[in-house]
Amino acid sequence: LDEEPGRIELEQTRVDFEGQLNSPFAGIEKLNIRIGVNDYQHKEIESNGEVGTVFDNQAWEGRLELSHSPIAHFDGAFGLQLSNRDFSAVGEEAFVPPVESDTVGAFWVGQRDFDVVSIEVGARVESVEHKPSENNLNALKFTNESASLGLIWPISEQMSLSALADYTQRAPAVEELYSNGAHLATQTFEVGDINLKEESALGLSLEFHYHSDLLDLRATLYR
């Protein structure tokens, strides 16, 4: 850019809490709770000292995990995850409208040992809703589904072979949906698409692991 560079002022406050309790309920062994609060703001100051754009992001996230007694010989945990993000940008580079995003997810992960192999499984369902403050923009809601299956085969004390298959979905981000304007920092004009759907991915991997006192080796084949 021909203009003299400005500067950025950052302000951020983050608080995290984590606790674990032994459960008094039958079938539930432990309760683990995590809560995080993040208050972030950055101001882009022009070369003349004026505030060009203010980006503000206030978010919190909570996660509850319940470790359970074996179910069908599977050790594992159920979980619930909640989050809220309130994003706004005001100024020359405000190419995304203010949007509040809510996420609710439920999951289960489990593990079972057999004579020859160990199995690790997981499943998650998540609801994501974006609610823009402008009246001419509609709120959008997405449902994501994910699952994974892993096998671990200990060939010997020094060698093991593992395989993993996982399917994941991701909801479009706020910027991918509602952007509409010039992004001066990257010298682009960004246009979102409110018709975007969930993004899906399928991954497969095979890993060989060898370890000794002198060497630790991993070789992975993935698609």
Phi, psi and omega per residue, in radians:
L1 nan 2.580 3.129
D2 -1.342 -0.390 -3.110
E3 -1.255 2.705 3.046
E4 -1.184 2.469 -3.102
P5 -1.179 2.532 3.058
G6 -1.655 -2.629 3.141
R7 -2.528 2.955 3.139
I8 -2.158 2.332 3.052
E9 -1.929 2.230 -3.089
L10 -1.973 2.457 2.992
E11 -2.375 2.189 -3.107
Q12 -2.535 2.363 3.044
T13 -2.254 2.233 -3.139
R14 -2.345 2.362 3.114
V15 -2.247 2.271 3.116
D16 -2.182 2.465 3.094
F17 -2.351 2.399 3.082
E18 -2.494 2.352 3.135
G19 -2.530 2.710 3.134
Q20 -2.376 2.375 -3.113
L21 -2.263 2.533 2.948
N22 -1.334 2.313 -3.022
S23 -1.424 2.398 3.048
P24 -1.496 -0.041 -3.059
F25 -1.641 2.459 3.113
A26 -1.143 2.368 3.124
G27 1.558 -0.297 3.092
I28 -1.920 2.130 -3.054
E29 -1.569 -0.784 -3.087
K30 -2.494 2.678 3.019
L31 -2.103 2.205 3.118
N32 -2.089 2.241 -3.092
I33 -2.154 2.328 3.048
R34 -2.317 2.310 3.128
I35 -2.334 2.324 3.094
G36 -2.331 2.402 3.108
V37 -2.192 2.271 -3.090
N38 -2.281 2.143 3.091
D39 -2.063 1.914 -3.014
Y40 -2.209 2.399 3.064
Q41 -2.573 2.372 2.982
H42 -2.369 2.459 -3.106
K43 -1.976 2.327 3.064
E44 -1.705 1.967 -3.074
I45 -1.664 2.189 3.134
E46 -1.269 2.961 -3.108
S47 -1.120 -0.418 3.122
N48 -1.516 0.047 3.104
G49 1.646 -0.142 -3.141
E50 -1.413 2.624 3.088
V51 -1.372 2.058 -3.117
G52 -1.441 -0.911 -3.101
T53 -2.512 2.463 3.081
V54 -2.039 2.094 3.067
F55 -1.805 2.187 -3.103
D56 -2.207 2.291 -3.100
N57 -2.427 1.935 3.097
Q58 -1.985 2.187 -3.030
A59 -2.534 2.645 2.979
W60 -2.456 2.709 -3.130
E61 -2.531 2.400 3.093
G62 -2.272 2.498 -3.105
R63 -2.449 2.266 3.115
L64 -2.132 2.207 3.119
E65 -2.111 2.321 3.115
L66 -2.049 1.864 3.088
S67 -1.386 2.206 -3.015
H68 -1.931 2.829 3.004
S69 -1.177 2.799 -3.081
P70 -0.943 2.318 3.039
I71 -2.066 2.052 -3.041
A72 0.921 0.671 3.118
H73 1.226 0.222 3.078
F74 -1.740 2.140 2.940
D75 -1.465 2.447 -3.106
G76 -3.063 -2.889 -3.091
A77 -2.624 2.450 2.958
F78 -1.651 2.667 -3.118
G79 -2.616 2.729 3.083
L80 -2.342 2.311 -3.112
Q81 -2.270 2.271 -3.139
L82 -2.200 2.521 3.060
S83 -2.667 2.697 3.091
N84 -2.464 2.359 3.123
R85 -2.331 2.208 3.119
D86 -2.002 1.857 -3.040
F87 -1.956 2.429 3.045
S88 -2.609 2.622 3.058
A89 -2.407 2.223 -3.100
V90 -2.258 2.198 3.107
G91 2.382 -2.821 -3.027
E92 -1.137 -0.574 -3.103
E93 -1.771 0.418 -3.128
A94 -1.420 1.288 -3.125
F95 -1.588 0.021 3.080
V96 -2.181 2.262 -3.139
P97 -1.258 2.836 3.042
P98 -1.070 2.313 -3.089
V99 -2.428 2.382 3.004
E100 -1.848 2.275 -3.089
S101 -2.086 2.302 3.093
D102 -2.086 2.389 3.125
T103 -2.280 2.329 3.059
V104 -2.282 2.180 -3.120
G105 -2.362 2.523 3.072
A106 -2.224 2.455 -3.055
F107 -2.575 2.871 3.012
W108 -2.522 2.392 3.038
V109 -2.256 2.495 -3.102
G110 -2.596 2.792 -3.111
Q111 -2.552 2.427 3.128
R112 -2.469 2.395 3.113
D113 -1.742 2.306 3.007
F114 -1.926 -3.125 -3.113
D115 -1.115 -0.650 -3.039
V116 -1.870 -0.703 -3.051
V117 -2.265 2.864 2.981
S118 -1.988 2.521 -3.133
I119 -2.029 2.334 3.035
E120 -2.147 2.230 -3.107
V121 -2.276 2.731 3.100
G122 -2.739 2.640 3.101
A123 -2.605 2.543 -3.102
R124 -2.595 2.423 3.016
V125 -2.172 2.327 -3.024
E126 -2.420 2.407 3.062
S127 -1.981 2.247 -3.130
V128 -2.174 2.245 3.122
E129 -2.244 2.228 3.072
H130 -1.876 2.224 -3.084
K131 -2.187 1.691 3.109
P132 -1.262 2.632 -3.106
S133 -1.427 -0.353 -3.141
E134 -1.301 2.371 -3.041
N135 -1.181 -0.441 -3.095
N136 -1.471 0.024 3.125
L137 -1.997 2.342 -3.108
N138 -1.514 2.582 2.984
A139 -1.215 2.528 -3.115
L140 -2.198 2.439 -3.095
K141 -2.230 2.431 -3.102
F142 -2.308 2.621 3.070
T143 -2.131 2.091 -3.131
N144 -1.856 2.434 3.097
E145 -2.208 2.347 -3.134
S146 -2.415 2.619 3.114
A147 -2.715 2.664 3.123
S148 -2.559 2.647 3.090
L149 -2.454 2.173 3.138
G150 -2.230 2.526 3.106
L151 -2.171 2.341 3.110
I152 -2.171 2.139 -3.106
W153 -2.044 1.840 3.091
P154 -1.361 1.749 -3.098
I155 -1.153 -0.735 3.102
S156 -2.696 -3.045 3.113
E157 -1.165 -0.381 -3.098
Q158 -1.857 -0.284 -3.049
M159 -2.230 2.535 3.054
S160 -2.581 2.700 3.122
L161 -2.229 2.313 -3.121
S162 -2.344 2.621 3.117
A163 -2.330 2.503 -3.109
L164 -2.439 2.335 2.990
A165 -2.189 2.248 -3.134
D166 -2.460 2.493 3.099
Y167 -2.137 2.213 -3.097
T168 -2.328 2.687 3.037
Q169 -2.272 2.588 -3.136
R170 -2.343 2.319 3.079
A171 -1.349 2.596 3.081
P172 -1.057 2.516 3.097
A173 -1.340 2.843 3.140
V174 -0.968 -0.782 -3.104
E175 -1.134 -0.565 -3.133
E176 -1.283 -0.394 -3.093
L177 -1.645 -0.802 -2.884
Y178 -1.985 0.012 -3.137
S179 -1.040 2.434 3.094
N180 -2.868 1.494 3.127
G181 2.805 3.135 -3.112
A182 -1.400 2.300 3.045
H183 -1.858 1.666 -2.977
L184 -1.142 -0.557 -3.088
A185 -1.104 -0.564 3.134
T186 -1.897 0.060 -3.138
Q187 0.933 0.823 3.108
T188 -2.294 2.860 3.005
F189 -2.024 1.988 -2.993
E190 -1.789 2.345 3.134
V191 -2.227 2.111 3.120
G192 -1.433 3.036 -3.127
D193 -2.373 1.884 -3.101
I194 -1.295 -0.091 3.122
N195 -1.621 0.066 3.125
L196 -1.098 2.549 3.090
K197 -1.918 -3.127 3.105
E198 -1.103 2.501 3.056
E199 -1.595 2.307 -3.091
S200 -2.037 2.550 3.121
A201 -2.494 2.455 3.075
L202 -2.128 2.181 -3.125
G203 -2.152 2.470 3.091
L204 -2.285 2.375 3.130
S205 -2.563 2.640 3.098
L206 -2.344 2.199 -3.064
E207 -2.235 2.387 3.019
F208 -1.915 2.312 -3.110
H209 -2.221 2.238 3.070
Y210 -2.242 2.346 3.103
H211 -2.498 2.506 3.068
S212 -2.572 -3.041 3.122
D213 -1.145 -0.435 -3.073
L214 -1.858 -0.314 -2.970
L215 -2.564 2.442 2.989
D216 -2.225 2.030 -3.004
L217 -2.235 2.320 3.051
R218 -2.253 2.328 3.064
A219 -2.258 2.242 -3.025
T220 -2.227 2.358 3.009
L221 -2.018 2.193 -3.057
Y222 -2.493 2.760 3.076
R223 -2.496 nan nan
